[in-house]
């Protein structure tokens, strides 16, 4: 599997990743590190407790990492959670909508991790 095929499998935007990281070698290096990124464990723990500060911080971190790697769907789903729990902002989603969005982030992260491992 090529790096471009990986991006196709995970609904990523390889061109965006190239704009940010500029070299395929760097994209490869950083995409391989994603499954071990502790931010996903932090997000899972925050989701269990529904701690707003932890949810914001971990979702915001996922959004940043995934945006830099061109993983737009995952970044967007995490962004929805980050914006919901942004300090000083009023909540707009119901708890069940938040839980559905958390599930979406988790499913996308799982799919992405699985495909990255297949790529390796």
Buried (B, 14 or more C-beta within 10 A) or exposed (E): EEBEEBBEBBBBBBEBBBEEBEEBEEBBEBBEEBBEBEBBEBBBEBBEEEBBEBBBBBBBBBBBBBBBBBBBBBBBBBBBBBBBBBEEEEEEBEEEEBEEBBEBBBEBBEBBBEBBEEBE
